[in-house]
Amino acid sequence: MSQPKFLTVSVDGIEPEHGAPAADRLVSGDPKFRTWNAEEHEDALYAGIWESTPGKWRIVYDEWEFCHILSGVSVIAEEGGEARTVRAGDSFVLRPGFKGSWEVLETCRKEYVIKL
């Protein structure tokens, strides 16, 4: 039987992966992550929902990622650039080579699509 061609991105029925920033990237707080991967495609494409509790850590992107914030508030600061506050309804792309920090002010949940 082939896979359906329409996939709903939801936390329903998916067991979340639990995580946290690597210790050497943690700046402040004790953020905890939950990730619901709805799609893991063989072409190194991933889609799902990610959530983090408050805290701040350094980020380095080798991948391309589209994000759509569902709830909460975060501040994403680019190294040598400006800090941007993102909240529910905001969408953005982080491109390979992006370096900076991600600070969750209020527990944040986002939809994501990642291309490695």
C-alpha positions, 0 to 999 in steps of 0.5 A: 500500500502506498503512502497517502499524498496528503499529510496533516502536520499535527501532534496528534498520534505522534510520540514527541522526541525530547531534547535540549540545547547542547551544554556548550551552546546553552547561554541561560535558563533550562530550555527543554525541547519537544519535537513531533516529526510528521515527515522524514523524507529520504531526500533529507526533508523534514517537517513537523512541530517543535516546542521549547520552554524558556531559555537561550542558546547559540544556534548555527545553521547548516540546513535551510529551515522555514518556520511558522510560529504557532504560539509563544514569543522568541528573540532570534539574534543574528551574530553581528546583525539585529535581533528579531522578536517572533510571535504567533503568526510570524513566518521566516526562513533561516538559511545555511550559515546563519549564526546567532542565538535563539531565546525563548521568552514564552514557551514557543511552538513552531511548524517547520520544514527543514532541507539538509 
